[in-house]
């Protein structure tokens, strides 16, 4: 009787399993990044700039995709290799600047408003690679958990937003528009910018036939905060000299952004056993 119970358990050892999954991500960086460039230099003495508000970048979760391969070297324990990709959606709230140019008497002073409008930011999908120790039960319905080390490759972040220049005084002339693209990148060579982290999760498998199973998985990924360093802006088409200088000064004075790549994901998928 004991031998008959051990047969299915011994058969489970040495099992190879390939899986694929998809689901939403829930990031742990709901904070907004606020940028205040302060006093803008590089402008003529007769030009003043009054900042109306600040940039805000609000990060939200997107879609997680991934694949896994695991090998059960005993009935309950195995090794798991994972490749996960997490998408991030970022919404930009722009800033407005009131620009005044003091001209000699009797010429009237000039005033215009520079509006860095709302836009979108593209954080290239992050691709954590993980190697885990995995434990699970046997049977048609299997419950398990896995945890281990994760590695996060470098990633880039690109802001794209519109710029609208509206003259206000003395004549309401037509507005001028342009497009600003501003890249940022996390540099692993910086101090405390290591790429190693960890992941831990639990899953449920329900067998469908002899080799196929439905899988539901909840998983937490933790990494160190990464510092995003801003690159040079691209403005197309070029703005008038003063406004062009203001936009370049704003971009050049932005402090590095602290980005938290830690997130939780809930996924569902299929597993194929061999």
Backbone torsions as a table, in degrees:
resi	resn	phi	psi	omega
1	UNK	NA	-44.3	178.5
2	UNK	-62.4	-40.2	179.8
3	UNK	-63.0	-38.9	-179.5
4	UNK	-66.9	-29.0	176.8
5	UNK	-74.6	-31.2	-177.3
6	UNK	-80.0	-18.6	-177.8
7	UNK	-59.2	-51.6	-179.7
8	UNK	-65.1	-28.8	179.2
9	UNK	-70.5	-41.6	179.6
10	UNK	-69.0	-30.0	178.2
11	UNK	-68.1	-28.7	-179.0
12	UNK	-71.5	-28.0	178.6
13	UNK	-65.8	142.8	-178.3
14	UNK	82.3	14.1	-178.0
15	UNK	-85.1	131.2	174.8
16	UNK	-99.9	137.1	-178.0
17	UNK	-135.0	129.4	175.5
18	UNK	-113.4	136.4	-176.9
19	UNK	-138.5	159.6	174.7
20	UNK	-140.1	145.1	-175.1
21	UNK	-147.7	160.6	-179.7
22	UNK	-151.5	147.6	178.8
23	UNK	170.9	-179.5	-177.3
24	UNK	-83.6	156.1	173.6
25	UNK	-108.8	151.9	178.3
26	UNK	-129.5	92.9	-175.1
27	UNK	-72.5	158.7	179.2
28	UNK	-104.9	30.3	178.9
29	UNK	-129.0	60.6	178.4
30	UNK	-74.6	-7.4	179.1
31	UNK	-66.8	155.9	176.1
32	UNK	-99.6	145.1	173.6
33	UNK	-90.3	119.3	-179.9
34	UNK	-109.2	128.3	-178.5
35	UNK	-115.3	122.7	175.5
36	UNK	-123.1	102.6	-176.1
37	UNK	-72.1	-8.1	178.0
38	UNK	72.5	-151.2	-179.2
39	UNK	-71.1	131.3	-177.5
40	UNK	-92.0	124.9	178.8
41	UNK	-95.2	-179.6	175.9
42	UNK	79.1	11.9	-179.6
43	UNK	-110.9	154.2	175.8
44	UNK	-58.7	155.9	-176.2
45	UNK	-63.7	-27.0	-177.3
46	UNK	-88.6	8.2	180.0
47	UNK	-110.0	127.2	176.7
48	UNK	-120.2	146.3	-178.7
49	UNK	-127.2	125.0	177.4
50	UNK	-111.9	119.2	-178.1
51	UNK	-82.7	128.6	-177.7
52	UNK	-88.0	-35.9	179.3
53	UNK	-158.5	-170.0	-174.8
54	UNK	-123.4	162.5	173.0
55	UNK	-67.7	144.4	172.3
56	UNK	-137.1	132.1	175.2
57	UNK	-118.7	111.4	-178.0
58	UNK	-103.9	115.1	-176.9
59	UNK	-91.4	139.5	177.5
60	UNK	-135.6	162.4	-179.3
61	UNK	-75.4	161.0	178.5
62	UNK	-131.3	-134.8	-174.9
63	UNK	-109.3	135.5	176.8
64	UNK	-104.1	136.2	174.4
65	UNK	-128.9	158.6	177.5
66	UNK	-179.7	173.3	178.7
67	UNK	-144.3	154.8	-179.0
68	UNK	-143.9	155.5	173.3
69	UNK	-138.2	127.8	-178.4
70	UNK	-132.7	154.1	179.1
71	UNK	-134.6	121.5	178.3
72	UNK	-86.5	106.2	178.2
73	UNK	-89.3	-5.7	169.9
74	UNK	-145.6	168.5	-177.6
75	UNK	-57.1	-30.1	-175.5
76	UNK	-113.8	-19.0	-174.6
77	UNK	-117.9	148.4	177.7
78	UNK	-161.6	178.9	175.3
79	UNK	-110.1	145.1	-178.3
80	UNK	-132.6	128.9	172.1
81	UNK	-110.4	134.3	-175.4
82	UNK	-131.8	146.0	167.2
83	UNK	-127.5	112.9	179.5
84	UNK	-113.5	148.3	174.0
85	UNK	-129.3	129.0	-178.3
86	UNK	-118.1	129.0	177.4
87	UNK	-92.8	148.2	180.0
88	UNK	-129.6	131.7	176.4
89	UNK	-106.8	131.7	-178.4
90	UNK	-129.6	127.3	178.3
91	UNK	-106.9	134.2	-176.7
92	UNK	-104.0	131.9	166.9
93	UNK	-106.5	118.2	-173.3
94	UNK	-77.4	179.6	179.1
95	UNK	-119.3	153.8	177.3
96	UNK	-117.1	144.0	179.9
97	UNK	-131.1	132.0	174.5
98	UNK	-95.4	119.7	-175.4
99	UNK	-108.6	128.2	177.5
100	UNK	-123.6	135.4	177.1
101	UNK	-118.1	113.9	179.6
102	UNK	-83.5	119.1	-179.8
103	UNK	-108.0	153.2	179.6
104	UNK	-61.8	147.5	174.5
105	UNK	-63.1	138.6	11.3
106	UNK	-96.9	12.9	-178.2
107	UNK	-68.6	138.2	179.1
108	UNK	-74.8	147.1	175.6
109	UNK	-66.6	153.4	179.6
110	UNK	-106.9	144.8	177.9
111	UNK	-140.6	141.7	176.9
112	UNK	-151.1	162.6	179.5
113	UNK	-118.4	127.4	177.9
114	UNK	-103.7	117.0	-175.3
115	UNK	-113.5	110.0	172.0
116	UNK	-86.8	94.7	-167.3
117	UNK	-72.0	172.8	176.5
118	UNK	-62.1	153.4	-178.8
119	UNK	-161.1	-163.3	-178.4
120	UNK	-123.0	151.2	175.2
121	UNK	-122.6	139.1	-177.9
122	UNK	-111.9	105.5	171.5
123	UNK	-92.2	114.2	-178.6
124	UNK	-54.4	140.6	-176.4
125	UNK	-50.8	134.1	176.4
126	UNK	-88.4	142.9	-170.7
127	UNK	-125.7	75.4	176.6
128	UNK	-68.5	134.7	175.9
129	UNK	-110.7	130.5	-171.0
130	UNK	-130.1	148.6	171.1
131	UNK	-128.3	118.3	-170.4
132	UNK	-123.7	156.3	164.8
133	UNK	-93.8	131.8	-172.0
134	UNK	-124.4	138.6	176.0
135	UNK	-128.2	140.6	179.3
136	UNK	-155.3	162.2	176.1
137	UNK	-86.1	171.6	177.0
138	UNK	-102.0	174.8	177.3
139	UNK	108.3	-178.9	-179.7
140	UNK	-67.5	-41.6	174.3
141	UNK	-104.0	119.5	-175.0
142	UNK	-117.5	135.1	177.1
143	UNK	-117.0	135.3	-177.1
144	UNK	-156.2	-179.7	178.2
145	UNK	-150.3	155.3	176.3
146	UNK	-147.5	152.5	179.8
147	UNK	-158.2	153.4	178.8
148	UNK	172.9	-163.1	-177.9
149	UNK	-84.9	146.6	175.9
150	UNK	-128.9	147.3	177.9
151	UNK	-121.0	132.4	-177.7
152	UNK	-111.9	109.5	176.4
153	UNK	-64.0	168.2	179.2
154	UNK	-65.7	158.3	-179.7
155	UNK	-147.0	161.0	-177.6
156	UNK	-122.7	161.2	-175.5
157	UNK	-139.0	129.1	-177.4
158	UNK	-129.5	125.4	175.4
159	UNK	-97.4	135.5	173.9
160	UNK	-133.0	118.6	-179.0
161	UNK	-146.7	158.6	-179.6
162	UNK	-84.3	155.0	174.7
163	UNK	-124.7	132.3	-179.7
164	UNK	-128.4	121.5	178.6
165	UNK	-106.7	116.0	-177.5
166	UNK	-118.1	106.9	173.8
167	UNK	-61.5	139.2	-177.6
168	UNK	-117.4	-36.4	-178.5
169	UNK	-139.7	147.7	-3.3
170	UNK	-81.8	-16.3	-178.7
171	UNK	-122.7	135.7	177.4
172	UNK	-77.7	81.2	-179.0
173	UNK	-76.6	165.6	179.1
174	UNK	-60.1	149.2	-179.1
175	UNK	-75.3	152.1	175.0
176	UNK	-111.4	135.2	-179.0
177	UNK	-120.9	154.3	177.5
178	UNK	-153.5	178.3	-179.7
179	UNK	-128.2	129.5	-180.0
180	UNK	-111.3	128.7	174.6
181	UNK	-117.9	125.1	-175.4
182	UNK	-129.8	113.8	-179.2
183	UNK	-89.7	157.5	172.3
184	UNK	-144.9	153.0	-177.1
185	UNK	-145.5	140.8	173.1
186	UNK	-86.6	123.9	-175.4
187	UNK	-103.5	114.9	-176.3
188	UNK	-67.0	-16.8	-178.5
189	UNK	-75.1	-13.3	-179.2
190	UNK	-70.3	153.2	-179.8
191	UNK	-61.0	137.9	178.9
192	UNK	60.3	28.1	178.1
193	UNK	-111.3	34.7	-178.4
194	UNK	-60.9	155.0	-176.3
195	UNK	-99.7	-8.5	-178.9
196	UNK	-80.3	141.2	175.9
197	UNK	-148.9	-156.2	177.7
198	UNK	-145.5	162.6	175.2
199	UNK	-137.3	153.9	177.1
200	UNK	-152.0	140.8	-178.9
201	UNK	-161.4	169.5	177.3
202	UNK	-129.2	153.1	-176.5
203	UNK	-146.3	160.9	174.8
204	UNK	-130.5	132.5	176.9
205	UNK	-119.3	134.9	176.0
206	UNK	-120.6	118.1	-176.9
207	UNK	-65.7	137.9	175.0
208	UNK	-127.1	94.6	-173.8
209	UNK	85.0	-167.1	-173.6
210	UNK	-77.7	-36.5	-172.4
211	UNK	-118.1	-15.2	-173.9
212	UNK	-102.0	145.2	178.6
213	UNK	-144.3	146.5	170.4
214	UNK	-87.8	139.7	-174.2
215	UNK	-129.6	135.8	169.5
216	UNK	-121.5	132.4	-171.8
217	UNK	-138.8	135.0	170.7
218	UNK	-118.4	128.1	-170.4
219	UNK	-142.5	140.9	179.3
220	UNK	-112.0	130.3	176.1
221	UNK	-115.5	130.6	179.7
222	UNK	-125.3	128.5	176.4
223	UNK	-136.8	161.7	174.3
224	UNK	-65.9	153.7	173.7
225	UNK	-62.1	141.4	-179.9
226	UNK	-113.1	142.0	178.8
227	UNK	-97.3	122.8	178.6
228	UNK	-94.4	121.3	-179.9
229	UNK	-100.8	129.9	-174.9
230	UNK	-79.0	143.2	175.8
231	UNK	-97.6	-165.0	-179.2
232	UNK	-82.4	137.1	-179.2
233	UNK	-76.5	152.4	171.2
234	UNK	-116.0	125.2	-176.8
235	UNK	-119.8	118.0	-179.7
236	UNK	-132.9	128.1	-12.8
237	UNK	-74.7	171.8	-178.5
238	UNK	-65.2	145.2	177.6
239	UNK	-90.5	170.0	170.3
240	UNK	-55.0	158.1	-168.6
241	UNK	-52.7	-49.8	-176.6
242	UNK	-63.3	-48.2	-177.8
243	UNK	-67.2	-37.2	176.8
244	UNK	-61.4	-43.2	179.1
245	UNK	-63.3	-40.8	-179.2
246	UNK	-62.6	-47.5	-179.5
247	UNK	-62.3	-42.2	179.2
248	UNK	-65.3	-37.9	178.2
249	UNK	-66.4	-41.6	178.7
250	UNK	-58.9	-49.3	-178.2
251	UNK	-64.5	-38.5	-177.4
252	UNK	-72.2	-18.7	-176.0
253	UNK	-105.9	4.0	178.7
254	UNK	-67.3	131.0	175.4
255	UNK	-70.0	150.1	175.0
256	UNK	-55.5	143.7	-177.9
257	UNK	-93.9	133.4	175.6
258	UNK	-87.4	114.3	-177.0
259	UNK	-109.9	131.7	-179.5
260	UNK	-103.9	106.2	-177.3
261	UNK	-84.8	8.3	177.5
262	UNK	-71.2	136.6	-178.8
263	UNK	-156.3	164.9	175.1
264	UNK	-120.5	144.8	179.0
265	UNK	-135.8	146.9	173.3
266	UNK	-117.9	119.8	-175.4
267	UNK	-130.8	159.7	174.2
268	UNK	-136.4	151.2	-178.5
269	UNK	-174.4	-158.1	-177.4
270	UNK	-124.9	149.2	175.2
271	UNK	-128.7	136.2	179.1
272	UNK	-114.5	124.5	-174.7
273	UNK	-104.7	144.0	178.3
274	UNK	-127.1	NA	NA
